[in-house]
Amino acid sequence: MSVALANYIALSAVIFMIGAAGVVLRRNPLVMLMAIELMWNAANLAFVAYARASMNNAGHIFAFLVITVAAAEAAIGLAIVVIVFRRAEFVDVDEVSVLKG
């Protein structure tokens, strides 16, 4: 039993929209980082689905590169969030500019 490419792309679009809504609606930096990771994973799903449908490895290579960039983004973003949380008890991304020492 095979799943159609349109189903994978529809699922990828839904996951991407959930991530975009999380970035736009939430003000907590940790939740925003998780929403960005959802958007990266939605792109990976689309890449792998197209690679499976076209029988070439380009989508897998792009997905691997996206995973690499997402890991670096998560490490650097989490380090910045930890540093900001050390200075303030509550962090709102709209008020981060106020936290300049």
N, C-alpha and C positions, 0 to 999 in steps of 0.2 A: 504494500500500500504506500503510495507516494503522495506527498503533500505538494500542492501547487505553489509555484513561485509567488503568486499574488498573495497567498496566505502569509508567507514569510515577510513580504514587504508590508502588508497591512499590520502585522504584529510589530514589526520594526517601527512603523510610523506611530503606532499607539504608544509604544515604550518611549519613543523620542518626545512625543507630546507630553507625556507624564513628566519626563525630565525637564522639559522646557517650562512647564507650569511650576515645577518645584523651584527652579531658579528664579522665576519671575515673582512668585507669590510668597516665598519664604525669605526671612531675613536672618536666619541662623546660618553662619558660615559652614558648619558641618553638614547641615541638611542640603545646602547649596552644592557642596562638594559631592555628596551622594547623588544629587540630581544630575550633575554633570557626568558622573560615572554612568548613570543610566543612559544618557545621551550617547556616550562613547559606545556602550554595549549595543544600543540600537543600530548604530552605524556598522558595528562589527557583524551583527546579524544580517544586515542588508548585503554587506560585502561577501560574506560566506554563502548566502543564498544565491547571489548572482554567479559566484564562482562554481557552485554546484550545478546550476542550470546551464552554464556555458562550457563546462568541463575543462576549465583551465585553472591555473594556480595563482593568477594575479590577485583574486579576491582574498585568498588565504594569506598572501604576502602583505597586502594592505591591512588585513585584520591583525596580523602580527605586529605591524608597525603601530597601529592604533593602540594595541594593548601595551606596547612599550611606552608610548607617549602618555597613556592614561596612568601607568604606574609612576612615571616621573612626576606627572601633575599631582597625583595623590600624595606622594611623598613631600613634595615642596609645599603644596597647599596645606597639608596637615601640619607641617613645621611652622608655617606662618600663623595658622590658627592657634597652635599651642603657645607661641610667643605672645600673641595678642591676648589670649585668655589668661596668661600669667599677670598681665598688667591690669586687667579689668575683670570684675566678677561677672558682668553680663556684657555680651558683645552683640551689637547690631551692626550689620554691614553698612548701614547709612551713617553711622557715627564713628567709623574707623578712622577717618581723617582727624577727628577730635583727639584721638589717642596718641598723636605725635608727641613725643617726650618733650 
